[in-house]
């Protein structure tokens, strides 16, 4: 994230620090053009050190680089002390494949266009203009990688053809044709020819110039203005808004990272979370046909959500009074490049925060304001729009919207449909698939001595004391150790999870807590013996709870690319020692997402599918913490529709009057 010189241990690496890392490794270990950097990331100091740090204390800056030698495919991890300009460690990591990079993606596209064998295979299908072809390289999972090439950095290439130079490539898959590539040499190892179903006549374009559909002209302008400016401040990586303050980082793998979240409770800053981010995103296509059996994406671990983030545009991606932040990332030479306007910061009106109409005292109503941190990532055909939202009442919401273009596939002449997908156009189906997102939630509720309690709602049986069966109780189950780490959502019991601090009670004698309110939860639906589930068992449960360790970030493993399982520092390895979780520093790993049973309405471009989860204070405050929310000026509401009733003139207002008020400023 673009910012001034480092002033906090968790500030993201700067462009100069990326270059300094590359220079140190070139000088001490001869890293040259024969190497490629998969990543360079801030080597975060131990959590205990960061929490003990105070402004003015010295800061030692370190980077962690992952790189490989193309000729030998050897992988190394290097820690560089940027403060002292010295390489502290240089470690060979055998048997792993680092994430793929954007540079490689484009290099592969270029190499395939130039390859005579590939051109001949396309010509045999009547495709002579290779500039219309998109070569979309994917990584391999260990279970489907060809044994003879297991020791290579291996990619498989999907092919798509645009109808016109500006057309949608994902409308016209070149079905039955795949290319296996050595990504280090860009050598074509094999061209797989399975079938040729041609190009059905589909309506796959979505821009007006190509669809011939005239956009509507009857939508009036909606303007969102803040004439006195915004209500938040940005000082380096620190952001303050209302009673909230936190730090914002950015890296190649997670994209935005939200650190050290605190809330000012009547003059006392109280800890809520140490670190919030996305740790993995897994998208298996539930179709075993030739075109799709390899299609299981780990978009965070195999590619990097940060690498995929795109520049945002005022009035399109964000609306209102916007503050943008740039993101600085390393390329495969270890040199910086910038995503301009990668992060959008802004405030939004969100209808009513709280309201009551008293027949005697009148109406009290408060408009709800929320503060939003958002990024948009383009992952090949899909877009993921990520929003972290902070509310005046202490709530934190994380919302993800999925849009973009579905993967589609032609069917053979005369084929009526597919059991594993939905027919969405002429002789074309879209396979069913799932989007699993794993949120890493390191909550520190009034400190890092926390206990996670599973909360179920239980109806009491009819009895003499409960003759009408009305009584409803809650049942608490303490997650005591990592042997109990994996938890599943239960709709029948409306299950949720509270992170309690047993060492601090609220005014009414209950442990202060924040509650994870789950939504968009669905089972993995894999057989227990499935190699897909073995590769990423984290998707098999809704929630995992682990003891905090400074080196545990990636629940599907540090290196999921070409992996068979998660035993290399993934969830299975983490919980094997069955550590105590009571009154400990714990981390929650929440699995949510989209179970995408494809629709015709998702074609040719998908309206945003919206999912979210909430972190809600549950006894953290002694009462509603938003009682200090300001009354809205009547100048911002349409006159003559009831106002706020402080003068007593709306005591007889119709219950539906609120629906007639119009906020001019959104």
Order of alpha helices (4+ residues) and beta strands (2+ residues): alpha-beta-alpha-beta-beta-beta-alpha-alpha-beta-beta-beta-beta-alpha-beta-beta-beta-beta-beta-beta-alpha-beta-beta-beta-beta-beta-beta-beta-beta-beta-beta-beta-beta-beta-beta-alpha-beta-alpha-beta-beta
